[in-house]
């Protein structure tokens, strides 16, 4: 099967970039799904109980967002380039 996607660039630049970077985005989603959770588990596993008890729920959310951002940067994806 063959398919051609045709974009009017620069008018459809964001749509073009989204199509071109789709496999990179899928790779990052895989990383988020399988690796970020493991990374966060190991981050908290080695933490002393007294430090763990002082954490606020937003600390975990912030860490998770940072890990997602890092995964996007590592893949060379600027999410603002892909959405309107």
Residue pairs with C-beta under 8 A, 6 or more apart in sequence:
5 19
7 13
7 15
7 16
7 19
9 16
14 81
14 82
14 83
14 84
17 81
17 82
18 25
18 82
18 83
21 77
21 82
24 75
24 76
24 77
25 75
25 77
25 82
27 75
28 71
28 72
28 75
28 77
31 71
31 75
32 67
32 68
32 71
35 71
36 64
36 67
36 68
36 71
39 67
40 60
40 63
40 64
40 67
43 63
44 52
44 60
72 78
72 79
